[in-house]
Amino acid sequence: MKSFIIASNNPHKVEELDRILNPLGIKSVTAKDAGINLSEVEETGETFAENARLKAQAAYKISGMPAVADDSGLMVDALGGAPGVYSARYAGENATDADRISKLLTELKDVPENERTAAFVSSICCILEDGSMIEVSGRCNGKIAFEPVGEGGFGYDPVFVVADGRSFAQLTAEEKDKISHRGNALRALKAELEKYY
């Protein structure tokens, strides 16, 4: 089984990546598993794709292993695409998921239901053993709820409502993988990796 280093310290992302990569005979390894100190890469890119590339390049360079990095976030139409690449830092550096959700709902408090459209977007960059790069992206459209619903997921999941009326936080991991931005991006990555392996 090949090992790919996952350029993320987010255990939820690592789990999602592992579920999709595993059937290809690829084991997801964190920097910690590999005994490498992969410090947080400064996300200076203006797009998700640029940030994913920065993270993958850093992990590849430090580890010498094939690397996979994802940058993703929430884009809300009524906020001009915000929080976008700032999704994780939306309510300040050490904010919790609850803090970020609270800020988002406050900013949308006067926005009617039909104007609360949004999308989760994921860009993935994968650098293979030989240094060649695969870049893919995925998207999931939805709406922002008026209050958090559901116990699962992470980040903005409790307020992101999909076509069937449930929030990401109400879906099982398998249901979420089938429709999520990261699931869609990972399926695109899988299709590309199958050409190599």
N, C-alpha and C positions, 0 to 999 in steps of 0.2 A: 504493500500500500504506500503510495506517495504521500509525502507530508507537505502541506502548504502552510506558510505562516499567515495568520490572520492579523492584519494591522488594526487591531481594535482592542481596547480594554473593557469593552461593553460585553458582559457575558451573554446577554440576550442576542446580540448580533452574532456572536460566535456560535451559539446554538443553532440559529437560523441557517447560517452558512454551512454548518456541519451536516444538518439534515439534508441539504440539497447536494453537497459535494460528495458525501459518503458513498452513494450508489455508483459514483464514477471511480471508486477506488482511491479517493483522496481523503486523507485525514486532516482535519483542521487543527492546527497547533497554535496556541497563543504564544506570545513572546515569553511569558512566564514559564510555560511548559518547556520551551526551548532553552530556558536559562539565559535569555537575552533581555537586556534592559532597553525596551523600546519606548523612549520617552514620547509624550504627546507631541505630535507634529503640529506646528503652528499652521492653522488652516487659513492661509492667506489668499486662496483662490476666490474668484468671484462667482464660480459655478460649482455645483456638486462634483462634476467631472474633474475639474482642476484640483479640488481638495482630495478626491479619491486617488488621483495620480500622485500627488505629493506624499500621501500616506503609504501607498504601495511602493514607491521608489525608495522611501526611507527604510521600510521593512526589508526590502530586497537587498539593499546596500549593507545593512547591519547584519542580516542573518545569512546572506548567501543562498537562501532558499527561495523557491517560488513563493510569491506573495499575493495576497488578495486584500484589497481595501475597499470599503464602501463609504460613501458620504451620502447622507440622505436627510430629508427634512420635509417640512410641511409648507405648502404654498397656499395662502388663502387669497382668493380673488378680491374680496372686499378690502384687503389690506395691501393691494398692489403687489401681491406675491410674497409678502412677509409672512412668517419669519424667515423663510427661505434658508440660505446657507447659515443663518444665525439661529436656527431652530434650537440647538442645544444651549446657546448662550442668551436666549431671548429675554430672560428675566434676570440677567446678571450671571457672573461667573460661578457662584456656588449655589445657584438656585436648584430647587428640587423639581421633579415632574409636576407636583401640585402647584408650585409657584408659577411655572411656565403656563400651565393650563389656566390658572387664575388670571394671569396677565392677558392671555389670549381672549378669554371670555369677557373680560372687562372692556377690551378694545372693540369687541363685537356686540356689546350689550344692546345697541340701538339698531343692529342690522337684522332685517326680517329674514325669516327662514329661507325664502326663495333666493336670497342674495348671499347665503352662507356657503357657497360652493368652494371647494378646496381640493387639493390633490397632494398625496404623498409621492415624493419623487426619490428614486435611488439611482446613484451612479456607482458602478463597480469597475475598478481597474485591477487587472490581474497581470502580473509579470511572471513569465515562465522561466525555467532553468536557463535558457539561452538568452534571456534578456528581452525576448519579444513581448509585446504588450497587447492585451485584449481589453477593450473598453466597451462596456454595455450600459444600458440604463433601463429602468422600468418605472411604471407610474400606476397609481390607483386613484381614481376619482371618487369623491364623496362630498359630504357636507359637515359643517361644524355644528355639533349639538349645542343646546342652551345650558346643559350641565353634564358633568361626567357620568357615564353609565358603564357598569361592568367591572369585573375584578381582575381580568387577565391583562396581558400585554404590558407595555411600558411607554414612557414618553407621552405623546398626545393621544394614544390609542383610545382612552375613555371618552374623548369628545369627537373622534373621527367616525362618522356614520356612513356606512356603505349602502348600496342599492337595496338590500333586503331590510333596511331599517335598524340593523344592529350596529353597535360600535365595534371597532377592532378589539376592544377589551372584552367583548361578549363572545368572540369567536374562539374556537379551539385552535391550537397551533396549526393543525392540518388545514382547517378552513381558511385561516389567515394566509398560510403559505400559498394557497391556490390563487388568491386574488391580490395579495399585497404587492406594493411597489418593489420590495426587496425580492419577493418570490418571483415576480416577473423578470427582474434584472438577473436573478440567479439562473432562471431557465434559459435566458439568452446567453449567459456565460457558459452554462452546461452545453448548449448547442455548439458554441465555439470551441470549448475544450474537447468535445468529442471528435473534432477534426484533428486534434493533436494526439489524443491518446486512444 
